[in-house]
Amino acid sequence: MSAVAADPGVLSAEMQALWARVAADTGPQTDPTLLPAAEGRAQSARNNERWNVNLPPMAVDRQVWIAADSGLGSHPCRMRILSPADAEGGVIFFVHGGGFAFCSPETHERLARVLAAEARMTIVMPDYRLAPENPFPAGLLDTVACLRAVLDGKIEGVDCRPLLIAGDSAGANLALAAILHELRDDRALPDGGLLFYGCYRCDLSGESYQRFETGPGLTTERMRRYWNWYAGEQAIASDELACPPVATDDALSRLPPLYLMAAGVDPLFSDTMALHARLRELHRNDPIHIVAGVTHGFLQNTNELEAAREALRSAGAAARALKNRT
């Protein structure tokens, strides 16, 4: 475990200053999960525009579509492909977050470009279906279909090996669930995973959900609404493909090597810590990087925060290390 401040949940001066600037620029805003889904999605996209500036150049920036897979239950799906000029082979299959309901490859573009540059690897981002219109498992099935297309070598110009799967927040959930889905189906697996401040269980009783109940940023009630949208009318708490840590010891033991990251000031902090503890109980040695003083979603802020830039430098190094293990 990386060394952190005595209390990683104390907001850093850098993060405080950024929140103050955002509040001054935007003023009070309605919680997007209290709006109709399409309106909340549009508000989220507008808010993310401010983070996607000064984009690192890429030698490749293109998109491809894959067809629906009727056997799997996926729909036609777009994938965004970004590759730096100094790419050294391998691909990071990055699943964007947004509470299973918001965001897109474009809202996470700067994050993806910085990670691509730090890892010196190609990034592939699926644009999966979103809740609440498409509850579980729709987004997961689209993610799996896109992952299979890459691993099966169907995307021209994209390496199928080594492949790391990654994601932030809800995207980390989908990334981990995709591995478990393919384990269950005895399919080819990624060579490793990078999981950033994931939401892994719909049980919101962890200590950090109480401590950071009202934010700053993500709140416990907003997270509850995201989970309700994702579940729809289904009971998902005991389904490993919705809540991956409830998987069996055998399934979790068979996961490829993982790299976990948690934000110190985040209702989801407990999710990553609990997952890490479960993996250690199984005698796995997956590293965890706790970034002190930052809020949920801080990797979006690489243009503003040195902490975010340093975190993605560490993630890029971890990606190269995982790639070199193959």
DRENMIDREN-453154 format. One record per residue: x, y negated, z negated of N, C-alpha, C in turn. Coordinates in pm, whole numbers. Layout:
DRENMIDREN-453154
R|n.x|n.y|n.z|ca.x|ca.y|ca.z|c.x|c.y|c.z
R|X|Y|Z|X|Y|Z|X|Y|Z
...
This chain:
DRENMIDREN-453154
R|n.x|n.y|n.z|ca.x|ca.y|ca.z|c.x|c.y|c.z
R|85|119|0|0|0|0|88|-123|0
R|52|-223|79|131|-344|85|117|-424|-43
R|223|-498|-77|220|-582|-194|125|-700|-170
R|45|-734|-272|-48|-846|-261|-42|-928|-388
R|-105|-1044|-385|-114|-1127|-504|-189|-1051|-613
R|-171|-1097|-739|-234|-1030|-852|-384|-1016|-831
R|-446|-1116|-770|-589|-1108|-738|-607|-1148|-592
R|-617|-1050|-502|-632|-1083|-360|-763|-1151|-328
R|-858|-1152|-424|-988|-1211|-401|-999|-1359|-429
R|-886|-1425|-456|-885|-1570|-475|-855|-1636|-342
R|-944|-1725|-299|-932|-1787|-167|-803|-1867|-157
R|-728|-1844|-49|-603|-1917|-28|-632|-2062|10
R|-532|-2147|-9|-546|-2288|29|-571|-2301|179
R|-501|-2218|257|-516|-2222|403|-659|-2186|443
R|-715|-2083|380|-851|-2041|412|-953|-2144|365
R|-931|-2200|247|-1020|-2305|197|-1026|-2422|294
R|-909|-2463|344|-904|-2577|436|-980|-2547|565
R|-968|-2423|614|-1040|-2388|736|-1190|-2390|714
R|-1237|-2334|603|-1380|-2336|574|-1432|-2480|562
R|-1351|-2567|503|-1393|-2707|490|-1405|-2773|627
R|-1312|-2745|717|-1318|-2802|852|-1441|-2751|926
R|-1468|-2623|915|-1584|-2566|984|-1713|-2629|931
R|-1724|-2643|798|-1844|-2702|739|-1862|-2846|785
R|-1752|-2920|795|-1761|-3059|840|-1803|-3067|986
R|-1757|-2972|1066|-1787|-2974|1210|-1930|-2930|1241
R|-1977|-2828|1172|-2104|-2766|1209|-2221|-2808|1121
R|-2192|-2848|996|-2299|-2877|903|-2373|-2749|863
R|-2482|-2761|789|-2558|-2642|747|-2613|-2565|868
R|-2608|-2434|860|-2660|-2350|967|-2748|-2241|909
R|-2848|-2202|985|-2933|-2091|946|-2856|-1961|955
R|-2874|-1876|854|-2817|-1742|861|-2869|-1675|989
R|-2779|-1631|1079|-2826|-1578|1207|-2910|-1452|1194
R|-2897|-1379|1083|-2978|-1258|1066|-3121|-1292|1024
R|-3150|-1420|995|-3286|-1463|964|-3357|-1517|1087
R|-3287|-1522|1200|-3344|-1564|1326|-3385|-1441|1408
R|-3472|-1457|1506|-3492|-1347|1601|-3357|-1304|1657
R|-3343|-1176|1684|-3211|-1121|1718|-3143|-1197|1831
R|-3216|-1228|1936|-3154|-1296|2051|-3105|-1435|2012
R|-3180|-1507|1927|-3138|-1640|1884|-3016|-1630|1792
R|-3016|-1535|1700|-2902|-1516|1613|-2778|-1479|1691
R|-2797|-1397|1793|-2685|-1355|1878|-2627|-1476|1953
R|-2715|-1562|2004|-2669|-1681|2076|-2595|-1776|1982
R|-2646|-1793|1861|-2578|-1879|1764|-2440|-1824|1731
R|-2433|-1693|1709|-2304|-1630|1679|-2206|-1649|1793
R|-2253|-1634|1916|-2164|-1653|2031|-2113|-1795|2038
R|-2200|-1894|2012|-2156|-2034|2013|-2052|-2058|1904
R|-2077|-2004|1786|-1984|-2026|1676|-1848|-1962|1703
R|-1847|-1852|1776|-1721|-1785|1805|-1641|-1854|1915
R|-1706|-1943|1991|-1634|-2013|2096|-1515|-2093|2040
R|-1530|-2146|1920|-1424|-2230|1863|-1297|-2150|1835
R|-1309|-2019|1817|-1191|-1937|1788|-1122|-1890|1915
R|-1190|-1894|2027|-1136|-1837|2151|-1080|-1946|2241
R|-978|-2013|2190|-908|-2119|2263|-759|-2085|2261
R|-683|-2154|2347|-537|-2129|2355|-509|-1979|2368
R|-576|-1918|2464|-568|-1773|2479|-430|-1731|2530
R|-366|-1634|2466|-238|-1582|2519|-259|-1527|2660
R|-167|-1555|2752|-184|-1507|2890|-174|-1355|2897
R|-249|-1299|2989|-247|-1156|3015|-214|-1133|3162
R|-136|-1029|3189|-107|-995|3329|-228|-930|3396
R|-311|-865|3316|-433|-801|3367|-550|-849|3283
R|-656|-892|3349|-781|-929|3284|-893|-892|3382
R|-956|-778|3358|-1060|-732|3450|-1165|-655|3372
R|-1273|-623|3439|-1375|-542|3377|-1418|-429|3470
R|-1462|-322|3410|-1513|-207|3485|-1644|-164|3421
R|-1723|-92|3498|-1849|-36|3449|-1841|116|3456
R|-1895|181|3355|-1910|326|3363|-2058|359|3366
R|-2091|467|3432|-2231|506|3449|-2287|564|3319
R|-2419|566|3310|-2485|632|3197|-2453|780|3198
R|-2446|838|3079|-2427|982|3063|-2555|1037|3001
R|-2638|1100|3083|-2768|1147|3034|-2753|1256|2930
R|-2649|1339|2942|-2627|1444|2844|-2590|1388|2708
R|-2511|1283|2708|-2469|1219|2583|-2577|1126|2530
R|-2651|1062|2621|-2751|964|2580|-2702|821|2585
R|-2592|798|2657|-2539|662|2669|-2604|591|2787
R|-2587|459|2791|-2636|376|2900|-2519|325|2982
R|-2542|268|3099|-2431|203|3172|-2361|103|3080
R|-2232|98|3088|-2158|18|2991|-2039|-51|3058
R|-2022|-179|3024|-1910|-258|3073|-1792|-245|2978
R|-1672|-245|3035|-1551|-249|2953|-1460|-361|3003
R|-1407|-437|2910|-1312|-544|2940|-1171|-488|2918
R|-1081|-514|3012|-945|-461|3007|-846|-577|3009
R|-758|-582|2909|-657|-687|2896|-521|-621|2877
R|-422|-668|2951|-289|-609|2940|-183|-717|2950
R|-88|-722|2856|18|-824|2863|123|-786|2966
R|201|-884|3007|303|-860|3109|409|-762|3062
R|434|-758|2930|539|-670|2878|483|-541|2818
R|364|-500|2863|305|-375|2812|400|-258|2833
R|410|-175|2730|505|-63|2732|435|71|2739
R|312|73|2784|238|199|2794|149|220|2674
R|47|300|2697|-49|327|2591|-162|225|2591
R|-270|260|2523|-389|176|2522|-449|172|2382
R|-501|56|2347|-580|40|2225|-725|21|2269
R|-809|115|2232|-952|109|2261|-1016|35|2144
R|-1049|-93|2166|-1091|-181|2056|-1242|-204|2060
R|-1310|-172|1949|-1454|-186|1938|-1483|-310|1853
R|-1548|-409|1913|-1573|-535|1843|-1675|-518|1732
R|-1663|-602|1630|-1760|-606|1522|-1873|-705|1553
R|-1951|-734|1448|-2066|-822|1462|-2191|-763|1399
R|-2173|-681|1296|-2288|-627|1225|-2373|-532|1305
R|-2315|-467|1406|-2387|-377|1497|-2487|-453|1585
R|-2500|-585|1566|-2608|-660|1629|-2561|-779|1710
R|-2444|-833|1679|-2395|-954|1743|-2260|-927|1809
R|-2215|-1027|1885|-2079|-1033|1941|-2062|-946|2065
R|-1943|-957|2123|-1914|-895|2252|-1763|-893|2271
R|-1714|-831|2377|-1570|-843|2405|-1524|-988|2417
R|-1612|-1077|2463|-1573|-1217|2481|-1560|-1292|2348
R|-1645|-1260|2250|-1633|-1327|2121|-1504|-1289|2049
R|-1449|-1174|2085|-1327|-1123|2022|-1206|-1131|2115
R|-1213|-1218|2215|-1110|-1216|2318|-973|-1258|2266
R|-968|-1368|2188|-837|-1410|2139|-777|-1304|2046
R|-858|-1249|1957|-810|-1141|1870|-750|-1029|1954
R|-822|-986|2056|-776|-875|2140|-648|-910|2214
R|-639|-1032|2265|-519|-1073|2338|-397|-1079|2245
R|-416|-1131|2126|-304|-1137|2033|-260|-996|1994
R|-356|-907|1967|-320|-769|1933|-250|-701|2049
R|-297|-724|2172|-231|-666|2289|-87|-714|2299
R|-66|-844|2277|69|-899|2286|159|-844|2175
R|106|-832|2053|187|-783|1942|219|-634|1956
R|123|-558|2005|145|-413|2021|216|-380|2151
R|214|-473|2245|265|-450|2381|195|-330|2444
R|62|-332|2431|-23|-226|2482|-145|-288|2550
R|-208|-211|2637|-332|-253|2702|-449|-238|2604
R|-538|-335|2606|-661|-330|2525|-779|-301|2617
R|-863|-207|2576|-990|-179|2644|-1102|-201|2542
R|-1201|-285|2578|-1310|-318|2486|-1445|-281|2547
R|-1519|-190|2485|-1652|-156|2535|-1756|-259|2491
R|-1851|-287|2578|-1961|-378|2548|-2086|-293|2524
R|-2095|-237|2404|-2198|-138|2371|-2333|-205|2341
R|-2439|-124|2343|-2572|-175|2310|-2580|-218|2163
R|-2661|-320|2137|-2669|-380|2005|-2804|-357|1940
R|-2801|-347|1806|-2923|-345|1725|-2973|-490|1710
R|-3099|-509|1672|-3199|-409|1634|-3275|-348|1752
R|-3258|-406|1872|-3329|-350|1986|-3285|-207|2013
R|-3159|-179|1983|-3100|-46|2008|-3036|4|1879
R|-3116|63|1790|-3060|108|1662|-2973|232|1679
R|-2910|272|1568|-2829|393|1565|-2906|509|1628
R|-2839|589|1715|-2696|590|1747|-2659|525|1880
R|-2742|432|1931|-2722|381|2068|-2582|323|2088
R|-2542|231|2001|-2410|170|2017|-2298|270|2006
R|-2314|366|1916|-2212|471|1901|-2202|555|2027
R|-2314|593|2086|-2310|677|2206|-2245|604|2323
R|-2272|473|2336|-2204|396|2440|-2054|392|2415
R|-2017|373|2288|-1875|370|2252|-1809|502|2287
R|-1873|613|2252|-1817|745|2282|-1803|766|2432
R|-1904|725|2508|-1898|743|2654|-1780|666|2712
R|-1759|544|2665|-1646|465|2715|-1513|526|2672
R|-1506|573|2549|-1385|639|2502|-1353|762|2587
R|-1453|841|2616|-1431|960|2699|-1383|921|2838
R|-1438|814|2894|-1396|772|3028|-1248|739|3030
R|-1198|675|2924|-1055|642|2918|-973|768|2896
R|-1013|850|2797|-936|970|2767|-937|1071|2881
R|-1039|1069|2961|-1046|1160|3076|-975|1105|3199
R|-911|988|3184|-834|931|3294|-919|876|3407
R|-1040|832|3377|-1131|786|3482|-1120|637|3513
R|-1041|563|3433|-1030|419|3453|-897|390|3521
R|-905|353|3646|-784|330|3726|-696|223|3661
R|-567|255|3653|-470|161|3599|-462|158|3448
R|-536|243|3378|-535|246|3232|-481|380|3186
R|-375|376|3104|-319|500|3050|-424|572|2967
R|-425|703|2976|-514|778|2888|-440|826|2762
R|-309|823|2763|-228|860|2648|-98|781|2647
R|-54|747|2525|-124|760|2398|-237|658|2387
R|-341|696|2313|-456|610|2294|-484|596|2145
R|-494|472|2102|-535|440|1965|-674|379|1971
R|-758|415|1878|-890|353|1868|-886|253|1754
R|-950|138|1774|-947|31|1675|-1081|-38|1669
R|-1102|-114|1563|-1224|-192|1552|-1222|-277|1427
R|-1303|-384|1429|-1314|-471|1312|-1458|-468|1263
R|-1477|-462|1130|-1608|-468|1067|-1698|-354|1118
R|-1813|-385|1178|-1896|-279|1233|-1823|-201|1341
R|-1731|-267|1412|-1651|-197|1512|-1560|-93|1451
R|-1513|-117|1328|-1432|-15|1259|-1518|106|1225
R|-1642|81|1184|-1735|191|1160|-1754|273|1288
R|-1782|204|1399|-1806|274|1524|-1682|349|1572
R|-1565|292|1550|-1441|359|1589|-1423|489|1510
R|-1443|481|1378|-1427|600|1295|-1536|702|1325
R|-1658|655|1344|-1768|747|1377|-1746|814|1512
R|-1687|741|1607|-1660|802|1738|-1562|918|1725
R|-1461|903|1641|-1369|1014|1619|-1444|1134|1561
R|-1527|1110|1459|-1602|1219|1397|-1698|1284|1496
R|-1758|1204|1583|-1847|1258|1686|-1771|1353|1777
R|-1652|1313|1819|-1573|1397|1909|-1513|1517|1838
R|-1485|1504|1709|-1445|1622|1631|-1557|1724|1628
R|-1678|1677|1605|-1796|1765|1598|-1817|1836|1731
R|-1791|1765|1842|-1812|1823|1975|-1688|1893|2030
R|-1582|1899|1948|-1457|1964|1988|-1401|1903|2116
R|-1402|1769|2121|-1351|1695|2236|-1213|1637|2204
R|-1148|1584|2308|-1019|1518|2290|-1033|1399|2197
R|-932|1378|2111|-935|1273|2011|-831|1165|2040
R|-853|1043|1989|-747|943|1993|-625|992|1915
R|-511|929|1942|-387|965|1874|-371|895|1740
R|-453|796|1713|-447|723|1587|-554|618|1586
R|-567|548|1471|-670|446|1459|-624|327|1378
R|-674|209|1415|-649|84|1343|-786|31|1301
R|-813|28|1170|-945|-6|1120|-936|-132|1034
R|-999|-240|1081|-989|-370|1017|-1118|-404|942
R|-1108|-423|812|-1217|-462|720|-1352|-404|763
R|-1359|-271|763|-1478|-202|812|-1593|-199|714
R|-1715|-186|767|-1834|-153|686|-1861|-5|710
R|-1839|74|609|-1839|219|628|-1960|290|568
R|-2029|227|473|-2146|292|412|-2255|188|388
R|-2380|233|398|-2491|140|375|-2523|123|228
R|-2447|188|138|-2458|167|-6|-2379|40|-41
R|-2449|-63|-87|-2386|-193|-112|-2362|-216|-261
R|-2330|-108|-333|-2313|-120|-478|-2168|-143|-520
R|-2075|-148|-425|-1935|-168|-459|-1910|-300|-529
R|-1801|-305|-606|-1769|-424|-686|-1761|-550|-602
R|-1703|-540|-483|-1686|-660|-401|-1819|-712|-349
R|-1919|-625|-334|-2051|-672|-293|-2114|-758|-401
R|-2077|-735|-526|-2127|-817|-636|-2044|-945|-647
R|-1914|-932|-640|-1827|-1046|-660|-1846|-1152|-551
R|-1858|-1107|-425|-1870|-1200|-312|-2011|-1197|-253
R|-2108|-1179|-341|-2248|-1164|-298|-2294|-1280|-212
R|-2251|-1401|-247|-2295|-1520|-173|-2184|-1578|-87
R|-2084|-1500|-54|-1977|-1546|33|-1853|-1588|-45
R|-1769|-1671|14|-1790|-1748|137|-1793|-1659|262
R|-1866|-1706|362|-1876|-1630|486|-1983|-1523|474
R|-1944|-1400|504|-2036|-1289|497|-2092|-1274|357
R|-2224|-1249|348|-2289|-1228|219|-2343|-1086|210
R|-2374|-1045|88|-2428|-911|69|-2565|-898|134
R|-2650|-999|123|-2782|-992|185|-2773|-985|337
R|-2680|-1059|395|-2664|-1051|541|-2620|-910|579
R|-2530|-852|502|-2485|-717|532|-2601|-618|519
R|-2688|-639|422|-2804|-550|407|-2895|-559|530
R|-2914|-679|581|-2999|-694|700|-2933|-629|822
R|-2802|-643|834|-2734|-575|945|-2758|-425|937
R|-2742|-367|820|-2762|-222|806|-2907|-185|836
R|-3002|-267|791|-3142|-237|819|-3170|-240|969
R|-3111|-336|1038|-3126|-341|1184|-3066|-218|1249
R|-2949|-178|1203|-2881|-64|1264|-2958|65|1239
R|-3012|79|1119|-3084|203|1085|-3220|210|1154
R|-3285|95|1175|-3421|101|1224|-3510|170|1122
R|-3584|269|1164|-3672|344|1073|-3606|472|1022
R|-3478|489|1048|-3411|615|1016|-3344|610|878
R|-3333|725|815|-3254|741|693|-3113|783|737
R|-3016|696|718|-2882|721|774|-2774|739|668
R|-2809|724|540|-2706|720|436|-2624|848|429
R|-2683|962|466|-2612|1090|458|-2561|1138|593
R|-2567|1051|694|-2523|1089|828|-2381|1037|850
R|-2287|1126|870|-2146|1086|884|-2121|1001|1007
R|-2209|1008|1106|-2190|928|1226|-2240|785|1207
R|-2314|760|1100|-2354|624|1063|-2271|573|946
R|-2244|660|852|-2167|626|731|-2051|726|720
R|-1942|703|792|-1836|804|807|-1777|862|679
R|-1764|786|567|-1703|847|449|-1781|962|387
R|-1909|984|428|-1983|1099|375|-1950|1227|450
R|-1859|1219|547|-1816|1339|620|-1750|1438|524
R|-1744|1562|565|-1683|1666|483|-1533|1643|467
R|-1477|1705|364|-1332|1699|345|-1259|1751|469
R|-1311|1857|526|-1246|1915|644|-1242|1817|759
R|-1355|1750|784|-1360|1654|895|-1265|1538|871
R|-1266|1482|751|-1178|1368|722|-1031|1410|724
R|-1003|1532|685|-864|1580|688|-812|1592|831
R|-902|1615|925|-863|1635|1064|-857|1507|1145
R|-887|1393|1084|-876|1267|1154|-732|1243|1196
R|-709|1175|1308|-573|1134|1342|-524|1031|1241
R|-394|1000|1239|-343|903|1142|-408|766|1160
R|-436|702|1046|-507|574|1047|-423|465|980
R|-452|342|1018|-397|223|954|-516|138|913
R|-528|111|783|-642|37|730|-601|-105|692
R|-690|-200|714|-668|-337|671|-792|-387|600
R|-773|-459|488|-884|-518|414|-858|-666|392
R|-966|-745|393|-958|-887|359|-992|-902|211
R|-912|-981|139|-928|-989|-6|-1057|-1053|-52
R|-1112|-1149|23|-1232|-1222|-17|-1345|-1179|77
R|-1399|-1061|51|-1488|-998|148|-1580|-901|76
R|-1712|-912|94|-1800|-811|36|-1761|-668|76
R|-1700|-652|193|-1665|-519|242|-1532|-467|187
R|-1466|-544|103|-1338|-500|47|-1351|-361|-16
R|-1459|-339|-91|-1478|-209|-159|-1490|-94|-60
R|-1546|-121|58|-1560|-15|157|-1425|40|199
R|-1331|-50|230|-1199|-5|273|-1126|63|158
R|-1136|7|38|-1067|68|-76|-1122|207|-107
R|-1253|224|-97|-1313|355|-124|-1273|456|-17
R|-1271|413|109|-1227|503|216|-1082|544|196
R|-999|447|162|-857|478|141|-840|577|26
R|-916|556|-82|-907|647|-196|-950|788|-157
R|-1056|797|-78|-1103|929|-34|-996|999|50
R|-932|926|139|-829|985|223|-708|1030|140
R|-674|952|39|-561|991|-48|-594|1116|-128
R|-719|1131|-169|-760|1253|-240|-739|1376|-154
R|-743|1357|-22|-723|1467|71|-576|1482|110
R|-489|1412|35|-343|1420|53|-297|1366|188
R|-377|1270|239|-334|1198|358|-251|1077|313
R|-173|1025|405|-84|914|372|-108|797|467
R|-236|760|483|-270|650|573|-240|517|504
R|-159|430|563|-126|304|498|-244|208|495
R|-243|120|396|-344|15|385|-274|-118|367
R|-322|-217|437|-268|-354|430|-379|-444|376
R|-359|-495|255|-455|-587|194|-406|-729|218
R|-486|-808|285|-450|-947|314|-520|-1035|211
R|-443|-1092|121|-498|-1168|10|-552|-1303|56
R|-657|-1348|-11|-702|-1486|3|-780|-1520|127
R|-815|-1420|208|-886|-1447|334|-1024|-1384|332
R|-1112|-1438|414|-1250|-1393|418|-1273|-1293|532
R|-1389|-1229|527|-1428|-1134|630|-1422|-1201|768
R|-1367|-1128|865|-1359|-1180|1001|-1240|-1270|1027
R|-1145|-1279|933|-1036|-1375|947|-946|-1348|1067
R|-946|-1226|1121|-862|-1200|1238|-911|-1276|1361
R|-1032|-1331|1355|-1078|-1420|1461|-1001|-1552|1463
R|-931|-1582|1354|-876|-1716|1333|-726|-1726|1359
R|-675|-1650|1457|-530|-1654|1481|-482|-1788|1535
R|-572|-1870|1588|-531|-2002|1633|-515|-2099|1517
R|-577|-2066|1402|-581|-2158|1289|-504|-2109|1167
R|-496|-1978|1145|-443|-1923|1021|-314|-1846|1043
R|-210|-1885|970|-86|-1806|974|-111|-1666|917
R|-201|-1656|818|-231|-1524|761|-287|-1430|866
R|-369|-1482|957|-425|-1398|1063|-317|-1359|1163
R|-231|-1454|1197|-122|-1421|1291|-29|-1317|1232
R|4|-1332|1105|92|-1235|1040|24|-1098|1030
R|-106|-1096|1002|-178|-969|991|-176|-895|1124
R|-192|-967|1235|-191|-898|1365|-48|-862|1407
R|53|-935|1358|190|-887|1380|209|-752|1312
R|159|-741|1188|170|-614|1116|90|-504|1185
R|-29|-539|1235|-111|-440|1304|-45|-396|1434
R|17|-491|1505|89|-455|1628|204|-361|1600
R|278|-387|1492|386|-297|1454|333|-159|1417
R|220|-158|1346|159|-29|1310|115|46|1435
R|60|-26|1533|18|38|1658|137|101|1729
R|248|28|1736|366|84|1802|417|207|1728
R|412|202|1594|457|318|1515|367|439|1539
R|234|416|1542|142|526|1570|166|582|1711
R|186|492|1807|209|536|1944|335|620|1954
R|438|582|1880|566|653|1887|562|788|1818
R|456|813|1738|443|944|1673|392|1051|1767
R|338|1007|1881|276|1104|1973|382|1176|2055
